[in-house]
């Protein structure tokens, strides 16, 4: 309707998606398998980036948008960002 404010429900969000190559998921899966202790896995972001570079041959920041596919696969994924004086950001994976 023209001439009246719209509500947030009237707006269709754009399809947001980042293509993550299968070999990036393979690298994440390999590291996740190595770090999994039976109830959780803690993976430091800098370790993950280095591992992806090693396995894939390059790295793109957009590939760190992997959390939702893992949530859909049955994981609870929590990202702990680094603080201004700490550069040790990490992910925790737990079974849902």
N, CA and C atoms as an extended XYZ file, in Angstrom:
288
Properties=species:S:1:pos:R:3:atomname:S:1:resname:S:1:resid:I:1 pbc="F F F"
N         0.832       -1.165        0.000 N   UNK     1
C         0.000        0.000        0.000 CA  UNK     1
C         0.889        1.246        0.000 C   UNK     1
N         0.548        2.192       -0.822 N   UNK     2
C         1.354        3.402       -0.913 CA  UNK     2
C         0.854        4.457        0.059 C   UNK     2
N         1.777        5.295        0.520 N   UNK     3
C         1.411        6.411        1.356 CA  UNK     3
C         1.304        6.123        2.836 C   UNK     3
N         1.647        4.873        3.253 N   UNK     4
C         1.620        4.534        4.680 CA  UNK     4
C         2.912        3.819        5.036 C   UNK     4
N         3.329        3.922        6.287 N   UNK     5
C         4.548        3.213        6.689 CA  UNK     5
C         4.365        1.698        6.577 C   UNK     5
N         5.431        1.030        6.272 N   UNK     6
C         5.408       -0.434        6.244 CA  UNK     6
C         5.952       -0.967        7.550 C   UNK     6
N         5.585       -2.190        7.853 N   UNK     7
C         6.111       -2.839        9.060 CA  UNK     7
C         7.274       -3.742        8.653 C   UNK     7
N         8.079       -4.157        9.628 N   UNK     8
C         9.164       -5.089        9.302 CA  UNK     8
C         8.660       -6.380        8.662 C   UNK     8
N         7.437       -6.794        9.026 N   UNK     9
C         6.878       -8.027        8.457 CA  UNK     9
C         6.554       -7.887        6.977 C   UNK     9
N         6.438       -6.644        6.494 N   UNK    10
C         6.125       -6.412        5.089 CA  UNK    10
C         7.349       -6.544        4.185 C   UNK    10
N         8.509       -6.597        4.778 N   UNK    11
C         9.752       -6.635        4.011 CA  UNK    11
C        10.277       -8.060        3.952 C   UNK    11
N        10.540       -8.532        2.758 N   UNK    12
C        11.140       -9.847        2.581 CA  UNK    12
C        12.653       -9.689        2.647 C   UNK    12
N        13.301      -10.368        3.584 N   UNK    13
C        14.760      -10.231        3.661 CA  UNK    13
C        15.409      -10.837        2.422 C   UNK    13
N        16.530      -10.275        2.017 N   UNK    14
C        17.230      -10.846        0.864 CA  UNK    14
C        17.791      -12.217        1.219 C   UNK    14
N        17.955      -13.019        0.211 N   UNK    15
C        18.601      -14.316        0.413 CA  UNK    15
C        20.064      -14.053        0.713 C   UNK    15
N        20.449      -14.393        1.915 N   UNK    16
C        21.838      -14.188        2.308 CA  UNK    16
C        22.510      -15.542        2.322 C   UNK    16
N        23.533      -15.635        1.586 N   UNK    17
C        24.238      -16.896        1.544 CA  UNK    17
C        25.646      -16.706        1.026 C   UNK    17
N        26.505      -17.463        1.543 N   UNK    18
C        27.891      -17.433        1.124 CA  UNK    18
C        28.217      -18.827        0.636 C   UNK    18
N        28.804      -18.895       -0.540 N   UNK    19
C        29.218      -20.202       -1.025 CA  UNK    19
C        30.498      -20.605       -0.301 C   UNK    19
N        30.419      -21.742        0.352 N   UNK    20
C        31.596      -22.310        1.012 CA  UNK    20
C        31.936      -23.587        0.261 C   UNK    20
N        33.109      -23.638       -0.334 N   UNK    21
C        33.479      -24.820       -1.112 CA  UNK    21
C        33.484      -26.091       -0.262 C   UNK    21
N        33.138      -27.223       -0.873 N   UNK    22
C        33.126      -28.491       -0.137 CA  UNK    22
C        34.452      -28.815        0.553 C   UNK    22
N        35.575      -28.467       -0.074 N   UNK    23
C        36.859      -28.793        0.553 CA  UNK    23
C        37.117      -27.952        1.805 C   UNK    23
N        36.443      -26.810        1.936 N   UNK    24
C        36.542      -26.027        3.170 CA  UNK    24
C        35.795      -26.756        4.287 C   UNK    24
N        34.606      -27.284        3.965 N   UNK    25
C        33.885      -28.093        4.956 CA  UNK    25
C        34.695      -29.333        5.329 C   UNK    25
N        35.364      -29.935        4.348 N   UNK    26
C        36.212      -31.094        4.642 CA  UNK    26
C        37.314      -30.722        5.631 C   UNK    26
N        37.918      -29.558        5.442 N   UNK    27
C        38.980      -29.106        6.352 CA  UNK    27
C        38.418      -28.838        7.743 C   UNK    27
N        37.261      -28.176        7.814 N   UNK    28
C        36.638      -27.908        9.115 CA  UNK    28
C        36.279      -29.226        9.798 C   UNK    28
N        35.716      -30.165        9.027 N   UNK    29
C        35.351      -31.468        9.592 CA  UNK    29
C        36.565      -32.201       10.141 C   UNK    29
N        37.668      -32.146        9.422 N   UNK    30
C        38.886      -32.825        9.880 CA  UNK    30
C        39.388      -32.220       11.192 C   UNK    30
N        39.409      -30.898       11.260 N   UNK    31
C        39.853      -30.240       12.486 CA  UNK    31
C        38.868      -30.489       13.626 C   UNK    31
N        37.596      -30.462       13.323 N   UNK    32
C        36.564      -30.739       14.332 CA  UNK    32
C        36.725      -32.149       14.888 C   UNK    32
N        36.996      -33.099       14.033 N   UNK    33
C        37.207      -34.485       14.455 CA  UNK    33
C        38.430      -34.597       15.364 C   UNK    33
N        39.477      -33.870       15.027 N   UNK    34
C        40.695      -33.903       15.847 CA  UNK    34
C        40.487      -33.262       17.220 C   UNK    34
N        39.657      -32.234       17.287 N   UNK    35
C        39.481      -31.478       18.524 CA  UNK    35
C        38.319      -31.971       19.386 C   UNK    35
N        37.468      -32.834       18.853 N   UNK    36
C        36.276      -33.269       19.583 CA  UNK    36
C        36.660      -34.172       20.746 C   UNK    36
N        36.162      -33.828       21.942 N   UNK    37
C        36.525      -34.576       23.146 CA  UNK    37
C        35.413      -35.500       23.634 C   UNK    37
N        34.366      -35.651       22.859 N   UNK    38
C        33.257      -36.499       23.275 CA  UNK    38
C        32.029      -35.705       23.650 C   UNK    38
N        32.254      -34.465       24.108 N   UNK    39
C        31.105      -33.602       24.413 CA  UNK    39
C        31.216      -32.230       23.751 C   UNK    39
N        32.433      -31.847       23.367 N   UNK    40
C        32.606      -30.558       22.714 CA  UNK    40
C        33.949      -30.485       22.008 C   UNK    40
N        34.073      -29.489       21.156 N   UNK    41
C        35.339      -29.183       20.505 CA  UNK    41
C        35.542      -27.676       20.578 C   UNK    41
N        36.719      -27.273       20.951 N   UNK    42
C        37.074      -25.855       20.984 CA  UNK    42
C        38.132      -25.638       19.915 C   UNK    42
N        37.815      -24.758       18.972 N   UNK    43
C        38.720      -24.515       17.852 CA  UNK    43
C        39.027      -23.024       17.800 C   UNK    43
N        40.290      -22.688       17.940 N   UNK    44
C        40.694      -21.290       17.851 CA  UNK    44
C        40.622      -20.826       16.402 C   UNK    44
N        40.138      -19.612       16.219 N   UNK    45
C        39.948      -19.083       14.875 CA  UNK    45
C        41.258      -19.037       14.092 C   UNK    45
N        42.341      -18.629       14.730 N   UNK    46
C        43.617      -18.566       14.009 CA  UNK    46
C        44.090      -19.957       13.593 C   UNK    46
N        43.815      -20.970       14.403 N   UNK    47
C        44.146      -22.357       14.048 CA  UNK    47
C        43.303      -22.803       12.856 C   UNK    47
N        42.024      -22.465       12.892 N   UNK    48
C        41.123      -22.834       11.804 CA  UNK    48
C        41.552      -22.183       10.492 C   UNK    48
N        41.893      -20.909       10.540 N   UNK    49
C        42.323      -20.204        9.326 CA  UNK    49
C        43.586      -20.841        8.762 C   UNK    49
N        44.554      -21.126        9.608 N   UNK    50
C        45.797      -21.767        9.149 CA  UNK    50
C        45.522      -23.143        8.567 C   UNK    50
N        44.631      -23.897        9.209 N   UNK    51
C        44.310      -25.253        8.746 CA  UNK    51
C        43.621      -25.202        7.389 C   UNK    51
N        42.685      -24.264        7.214 N   UNK    52
C        42.016      -24.127        5.913 CA  UNK    52
C        43.034      -23.750        4.845 C   UNK    52
N        43.928      -22.809        5.143 N   UNK    53
C        44.970      -22.427        4.171 CA  UNK    53
C        45.828      -23.633        3.786 C   UNK    53
N        46.171      -24.422        4.778 N   UNK    54
C        47.011      -25.603        4.534 CA  UNK    54
C        46.291      -26.625        3.651 C   UNK    54
N        45.033      -26.883        3.947 N   UNK    55
C        44.287      -27.929        3.243 CA  UNK    55
C        43.735      -27.477        1.900 C   UNK    55
N        43.329      -26.209        1.807 N   UNK    56
C        42.652      -25.715        0.600 CA  UNK    56
C        43.612      -24.941       -0.303 C   UNK    56
N        44.645      -24.384        0.283 N   UNK    57
C        45.611      -23.631       -0.508 CA  UNK    57
C        45.366      -22.132       -0.495 C   UNK    57
N        44.255      -21.727        0.077 N   UNK    58
C        43.955      -20.303        0.227 CA  UNK    58
C        42.897      -20.159        1.311 C   UNK    58
N        42.570      -18.901        1.640 N   UNK    59
C        41.562      -18.637        2.661 CA  UNK    59
C        40.785      -17.392        2.271 C   UNK    59
N        39.483      -17.419        2.509 N   UNK    60
C        38.632      -16.247        2.321 CA  UNK    60
C        37.827      -16.044        3.597 C   UNK    60
N        37.757      -14.800        4.057 N   UNK    61
C        37.064      -14.500        5.310 CA  UNK    61
C        35.603      -14.929        5.272 C   UNK    61
N        34.979      -14.867        4.116 N   UNK    62
C        33.563      -15.248        4.001 CA  UNK    62
C        33.345      -16.713        4.378 C   UNK    62
N        34.366      -17.522        4.261 N   UNK    63
C        34.231      -18.949        4.596 CA  UNK    63
C        34.005      -19.175        6.087 C   UNK    63
N        34.252      -18.155        6.912 N   UNK    64
C        33.997      -18.302        8.341 CA  UNK    64
C        32.506      -18.181        8.665 C   UNK    64
N        31.687      -18.071        7.647 N   UNK    65
C        30.227      -18.046        7.823 CA  UNK    65
C        29.668      -19.466        7.806 C   UNK    65
N        30.390      -20.394        8.379 N   UNK    66
C        30.029      -21.813        8.349 CA  UNK    66
C        29.111      -22.243        9.492 C   UNK    66
N        28.850      -21.369       10.441 N   UNK    67
C        28.146      -21.771       11.663 CA  UNK    67
C        26.748      -22.328       11.404 C   UNK    67
N        25.967      -21.659       10.568 N   UNK    68
C        24.585      -22.095       10.351 CA  UNK    68
C        24.491      -23.495        9.734 C   UNK    68
N        25.287      -23.827        8.723 N   UNK    69
C        25.217      -25.209        8.212 CA  UNK    69
C        25.540      -26.257        9.280 C   UNK    69
N        26.456      -25.953       10.180 N   UNK    70
C        26.762      -26.903       11.257 CA  UNK    70
C        25.627      -26.967       12.282 C   UNK    70
N        24.975      -25.843       12.519 N   UNK    71
C        23.797      -25.877       13.395 CA  UNK    71
C        22.706      -26.750       12.788 C   UNK    71
N        22.511      -26.617       11.492 N   UNK    72
C        21.508      -27.434       10.812 CA  UNK    72
C        21.883      -28.914       10.830 C   UNK    72
N        23.167      -29.201       10.965 N   UNK    73
C        23.638      -30.586       10.999 CA  UNK    73
C        23.601      -31.174       12.409 C   UNK    73
N        23.157      -30.383       13.409 N   UNK    74
C        23.004      -30.926       14.756 CA  UNK    74
C        23.980      -30.416       15.800 C   UNK    74
N        24.764      -29.400       15.458 N   UNK    75
C        25.713      -28.833       16.406 CA  UNK    75
C        25.177      -27.543       17.002 C   UNK    75
N        25.544      -27.281       18.228 N   UNK    76
C        25.385      -25.960       18.817 CA  UNK    76
C        26.748      -25.310       18.648 C   UNK    76
N        26.806      -24.238       17.866 N   UNK    77
C        28.072      -23.570       17.574 CA  UNK    77
C        28.038      -22.196       18.218 C   UNK    77
N        29.019      -21.939       19.058 N   UNK    78
C        29.122      -20.649       19.737 CA  UNK    78
C        30.467      -20.034       19.371 C   UNK    78
N        30.421      -18.792       18.916 N   UNK    79
C        31.647      -18.072       18.592 CA  UNK    79
C        31.965      -17.120       19.729 C   UNK    79
N        33.160      -17.220       20.256 N   UNK    80
C        33.637      -16.320       21.310 CA  UNK    80
C        34.647      -15.378       20.668 C   UNK    80
N        34.212      -14.150       20.475 N   UNK    81
C        35.061      -13.158       19.824 CA  UNK    81
C        36.167      -12.712       20.772 C   UNK    81
N        37.240      -12.265       20.190 N   UNK    82
C        38.343      -11.777       21.009 CA  UNK    82
C        38.023      -10.377       21.514 C   UNK    82
N        38.632      -10.028       22.620 N   UNK    83
C        38.473       -8.680       23.157 CA  UNK    83
C        39.577       -7.801       22.585 C   UNK    83
N        39.550       -6.551       22.946 N   UNK    84
C        40.545       -5.623       22.395 CA  UNK    84
C        41.978       -5.977       22.806 C   UNK    84
N        42.149       -6.691       23.900 N   UNK    85
C        43.510       -7.040       24.322 CA  UNK    85
C        43.753       -8.555       24.239 C   UNK    85
N        42.864       -9.254       23.560 N   UNK    86
C        42.997      -10.699       23.418 CA  UNK    86
C        42.706      -11.051       21.967 C   UNK    86
N        43.570      -11.793       21.342 N   UNK    87
C        43.374      -12.150       19.929 CA  UNK    87
C        43.026      -13.618       19.763 C   UNK    87
N        42.526      -14.240       20.808 N   UNK    88
C        42.250      -15.667       20.767 CA  UNK    88
C        40.766      -15.969       20.594 C   UNK    88
N        40.177      -15.481       19.506 N   UNK    89
C        38.783      -15.815       19.218 CA  UNK    89
C        38.694      -17.315       18.978 C   UNK    89
N        37.557      -17.912       19.383 N   UNK    90
C        37.414      -19.352       19.183 CA  UNK    90
C        35.956      -19.743       19.010 C   UNK    90
N        35.770      -20.952       18.476 N   UNK    91
C        34.459      -21.562       18.290 CA  UNK    91
C        34.346      -22.741       19.245 C   UNK    91
N        33.153      -22.932       19.795 N   UNK    92
C        32.875      -24.122       20.573 CA  UNK    92
C        31.738      -24.866       19.859 C   UNK    92
N        31.974      -26.132       19.576 N   UNK    93
C        30.973      -27.012       18.975 CA  UNK    93
C        30.513      -27.986       20.040 C   UNK    93
N        29.201      -28.062       20.233 N   UNK    94
C        28.620      -29.037       21.161 CA  UNK    94
C        27.476      -29.733       20.454 C   UNK    94
N        27.268      -30.980       20.817 N   UNK    95
C        26.116      -31.701       20.283 CA  UNK    95
C        24.856      -31.069       20.846 C   UNK    95
N        23.859      -30.839       19.984 N   UNK    96
C        22.575      -30.258       20.457 CA  UNK    96
C        21.846      -31.218       21.355 C   UNK    96
